[in-house]
Amino acid sequence: GGGGGGGGGEPKVEPVEEEKQADENVEASPEAVEASPKAAEASPTKAPRRVDDSDSDSDNDEPEGVFIRIIGDEPAQIFNESDRGYQEPQPIGAMPPGTIVRGHVEGRPEGWFELALSNSSAWLKRDPKKVEEMGPLLKQKLRVVVTTATPVWMVKRWMRGTEIEVTVDDILAVRDLENDRVRMMVEELVRLRLGETAFETLVDSFFERAHKKRTRLTKARGYFNTQNGCVWYVNPAGKVVGLHPDGSRIQDKVLISEDDTFLTIGQAFRLDEERTCSCIHWIRKDDPEKAWVWNPDHSLETRVRLGSAF
């Protein structure tokens, strides 16, 4: 991303016709995935009900694949193809530390991981210094499943087969899904799995957690502009959208540290919460003397530009 902290473009899940429901992906942006989400208390124990088998995955032979997390301090490069010995793979992008993705290793060249993407080929090297292999679908937390490119039928399979508890952090991830239809489908799957009483208890805990999060993010919320001509909006949930002067889009997220002591954006910047001026200062983690200053922007023009772009 530009301006020092913006992320890349966000894949969106487009609604499809009812008969194609099983092919929908439940997906949020990589920026929304925290590197080490803190486990929340599980919902009250109750015998789970079987999830509805409509749109059954029994005839779907697509491999589930495995999940990996980008680790270390530097982004991991994405390549257009694996190394097949006759042509050097070309880098086409990078994923920041903390990003979790689903993909495939079975039947792929040794040492390579193919991302599960529907419209292009993208590969990561399975460097143990760069990636952490997290295992198959049923070993993942729900928040991991819903923040990767995973079809809804695969989420249903997770609901039926996993022994992993659903927690408040999972509900937070589900509520972050931008496709309303997909979000409601996944919420209903959770309701069916837990039962009505346990689900409502979990939702109550979610609203309490969401209120605390919004309060914690107060200083970072609002409309801003920066000296390089970018404009920004941070919503109450911490999602960041921005525009470069040329109109290219930026998407990122303000994250709360696990110990609740600081806010971050991107991989390099932490909010200076000791300043009392109206502007906000994102200071570099590796060089606190350098700051990225965001000035409040109350103009109608900025709201219209951002509203039209997103």
Beta strands, then each sheet from edge to edge (+ up, - down):
strand 1: 25-26
strand 2: 66-70
strand 3: 76-79
strand 4: 91-95
strand 5: 100-104
strand 6: 112-115
strand 7: 123-125
strand 8: 131-136
strand 9: 150-151
strand 10: 222-225
strand 11: 231-234
strand 12: 239-243
strand 13: 249-256
strand 14: 263-265
strand 15: 269-271
strand 16: 280-284
strand 17: 287-296
sheet 1: 1+ 9-
sheet 2: 7+ 6- 5+ 2- 8+
sheet 3: 3+ 4-
sheet 4: 10+ 11- 12+ 13- 14+ 15- 16+ 17- 10+
end
